Amino acid sequence: MDFGMAGSKAQLRQLILLCGALAIGAFPAFAQAPATVASPAAPAEEPGISKECTTPAMTIRGDVALPTLATALRERKAVKILTIGGSSRAGADPQNGGYNATIQRLLETSLKGVSISIVDQGISGELLRDASERIKAEVALNAPDLVIWQVGTSDAFSAIPVEEFEADLTETVRWLKQHNIDVVLIGLHFVRNLAADAHYQAIRHGVRRVAAAERVLQIRRYEVGEWREKSKTGNVPADEFATTEAGYSCMAEYVARAVSAAAFDKNWPGKPRN
Amino acid sequence: MDFWRGFALVTIFINHVPGIYFERFTHRNISTSDSAELFVFLAGWALRLAMGKTPAELPTSTVVRRLTRRALIIYAAQILMTTMALAMLAGAARALDNPLLLEWHNAAAVFYDPVNAHIGLVLLTHQLGYFDILPLYVTLMLIAAPAIAVIHRSAPGVLLPLSVAIYLVTLTFRIHTPSWPVAGHWLFNPLAWQLVFVLGFCCAGHDGLGGWARRHIVMLRRLALPVVMFAACVVWFELWPDPTRLPEPRLFFIGQKTFVTPIRLVQFLALVAVMSAAYPLFSRWIGPLDRYLSLLGRNALNVFCVGSLASLAAQILRFTARGGIGVDAVIVLGGLVLLGLIAWISEWPDRKRS
């Protein structure tokens, strides 16, 4: 909902500045992105996806590359990842360090001989507009090669206007790309009761639109949950899957696999032929 | 002091409902600092007033005992508030059949890793989002305040330099206060925020920094006004420099809440200097508002606790109703009435006695 105020403030800001001047195609479907950097040697092995996390959608991925990550792998054998966003600090095997540690472990297994460090700066419940401000400072302080950003859920819960959300997300993704930092967006959770919620869905599609327009990798968490709901596979109900340890473990596997594959610009089985 | 503490409580209540229409009218939209600095600064100020007497009138051991008791009360408030907040999230998740609410505001560990999370809650190493300032306050009252009291009475000239030194070392080496069991760190780093507390303590006195500031208040206000105006322009027009182009150590040049970086701290002190002149000018015109905010400020802990829970309730309500200016107006008006009522009830025993 835009009450008009945000727009008027932006217009006023533009007016005054003007016056002053006069004076993952799919992962299920990751979006396309240019692969301008030569691929380094292929990984020893891509992180496997455990049986309970397998979905048909996983057999498809697009051509999104992570050029900065690839360069870091090739030249430094060391990668720094910044994780940020509303729920990046939740779930997944807490006894062994949680979601980020799981990603780190899987990537280190996959990228043998490469040092992976993950800087976790997630604040649960943080809105995108606040994360957008903070992310720039964290980039300046930590100099990551890759940002993994869980985005949208808090904004959907807080009824942030979709236009404002998309504008902030676009601006920040562009800023990251301008600073040669790869981005992976992780979209909203699937929750059965929110399947018909107009605002939740609008924010979800907003993430998708920005990922496609800016050509950055997106992990489509919602679609995975939705598929599980439709197929009713696994022992965990789809909407609980979104938030349980099992759900986060699978998400860590998806992220590790997507990052590993995209960094090496390597086709996955089932990659659509262009 | 009570007026400004009440002001901080109201703005914290509003800002703790992210996305609410009225958050655009709080001062953080034109300021690099926000109410958190004011809250901690005034806590330090109150500490100085509480121990303003000489050691003969109020022995240091008595001061330390009282501070410890106060810290334990705040700790108990934090535990109670967190428990109620978790129950609210769990209740909302059940009522709305939405498991995502179980992990809102860092609550996930409590529901999915309860053994470790409960230890973390008691140790204050696990904090819910928007319920993370009282752990700072507990730490300051339990550790910093007794140390401040002892140093102030034994070697007053050491207090501020020592505090500044701890702050500089913390920023230089980026020393975090880790959270557990969820990997991460405290949103409010006590090693950095102790300086705001100590500055409040020092400024409240009529000797040392406080005395110097009072003697040079006119000059300070002249210096402070451009700082406040410049910061307002930077925040309003989003004129922040690219942080990747700032010199090292960058933490000294970027705005960051965790470390209450110099950009926030200097602007906050400038704001204090300016508003200290403004208050006598406008206080005569805002009698009822002055009385209301002072009432809140005199009962800060009770009001803060209820306000924090009311903010969370408001977030759940906004989620259910999908926001809207009407809902937001009801939330703000209802919240302000509730805060006033809590403060009024808190003073009921005193009124009855008198």
Chai-1 contact restraints between the chains, C-beta under 6 A:
chainA,res_idxA,chainB,res_idxB,connection_type,confidence,min_distance_angstrom,max_distance_angstrom,comment,restraint_id
A,M1,B,G323,contact,1.0,0.0,6.0,A-B,restraint_1
A,F3,B,Y21,contact,1.0,0.0,6.0,A-B,restraint_2
A,F3,B,I325,contact,1.0,0.0,6.0,A-B,restraint_3
A,M5,B,R24,contact,1.0,0.0,6.0,A-B,restraint_4
A,R13,B,F237,contact,1.0,0.0,6.0,A-B,restraint_5
A,S87,B,E103,contact,1.0,0.0,6.0,A-B,restraint_6
A,R89,B,V182,contact,1.0,0.0,6.0,A-B,restraint_7
A,R89,B,G184,contact,1.0,0.0,6.0,A-B,restraint_8
A,A90,B,E103,contact,1.0,0.0,6.0,A-B,restraint_9
A,A90,B,A108,contact,1.0,0.0,6.0,A-B,restraint_10
A,G91,B,A108,contact,1.0,0.0,6.0,A-B,restraint_11
A,G91,B,Y112,contact,1.0,0.0,6.0,A-B,restraint_12
A,P94,B,D113,contact,1.0,0.0,6.0,A-B,restraint_13
A,P94,B,P181,contact,1.0,0.0,6.0,A-B,restraint_14
A,G98,B,A183,contact,1.0,0.0,6.0,A-B,restraint_15
A,D120,B,A183,contact,1.0,0.0,6.0,A-B,restraint_16
A,D120,B,G184,contact,1.0,0.0,6.0,A-B,restraint_17
A,S124,B,H105,contact,1.0,0.0,6.0,A-B,restraint_18
A,S124,B,N106,contact,1.0,0.0,6.0,A-B,restraint_19
A,S124,B,G129,contact,1.0,0.0,6.0,A-B,restraint_20
A,G125,B,W104,contact,1.0,0.0,6.0,A-B,restraint_21
A,G125,B,H105,contact,1.0,0.0,6.0,A-B,restraint_22
A,G125,B,G129,contact,1.0,0.0,6.0,A-B,restraint_23
A,L127,B,P18,contact,1.0,0.0,6.0,A-B,restraint_24
A,K136,B,P243,contact,1.0,0.0,6.0,A-B,restraint_25
A,A137,B,P243,contact,1.0,0.0,6.0,A-B,restraint_26
A,A137,B,I254,contact,1.0,0.0,6.0,A-B,restraint_27
A,A137,B,Q256,contact,1.0,0.0,6.0,A-B,restraint_28
A,A140,B,P243,contact,1.0,0.0,6.0,A-B,restraint_29
A,A140,B,T244,contact,1.0,0.0,6.0,A-B,restraint_30
A,A140,B,R250,contact,1.0,0.0,6.0,A-B,restraint_31
A,L141,B,R250,contact,1.0,0.0,6.0,A-B,restraint_32
A,F157,B,F319,contact,1.0,0.0,6.0,A-B,restraint_33
A,S158,B,P18,contact,1.0,0.0,6.0,A-B,restraint_34
A,S158,B,G19,contact,1.0,0.0,6.0,A-B,restraint_35
A,A159,B,G19,contact,1.0,0.0,6.0,A-B,restraint_36
A,A159,B,R318,contact,1.0,0.0,6.0,A-B,restraint_37
A,A159,B,R322,contact,1.0,0.0,6.0,A-B,restraint_38
A,A159,B,G323,contact,1.0,0.0,6.0,A-B,restraint_39
A,I160,B,G19,contact,1.0,0.0,6.0,A-B,restraint_40
A,H189,B,L100,contact,1.0,0.0,6.0,A-B,restraint_41
A,V191,B,N98,contact,1.0,0.0,6.0,A-B,restraint_42
A,V191,B,L100,contact,1.0,0.0,6.0,A-B,restraint_43
A,N193,B,D97,contact,1.0,0.0,6.0,A-B,restraint_44
A,N193,B,N98,contact,1.0,0.0,6.0,A-B,restraint_45
A,H199,B,R322,contact,1.0,0.0,6.0,A-B,restraint_46
A,D239,B,P99,contact,1.0,0.0,6.0,A-B,restraint_47
A,E240,B,P99,contact,1.0,0.0,6.0,A-B,restraint_48
A,T243,B,P99,contact,1.0,0.0,6.0,A-B,restraint_49
A,T243,B,L100,contact,1.0,0.0,6.0,A-B,restraint_50
A,T243,B,E103,contact,1.0,0.0,6.0,A-B,restraint_51
A,E245,B,Y112,contact,1.0,0.0,6.0,A-B,restraint_52
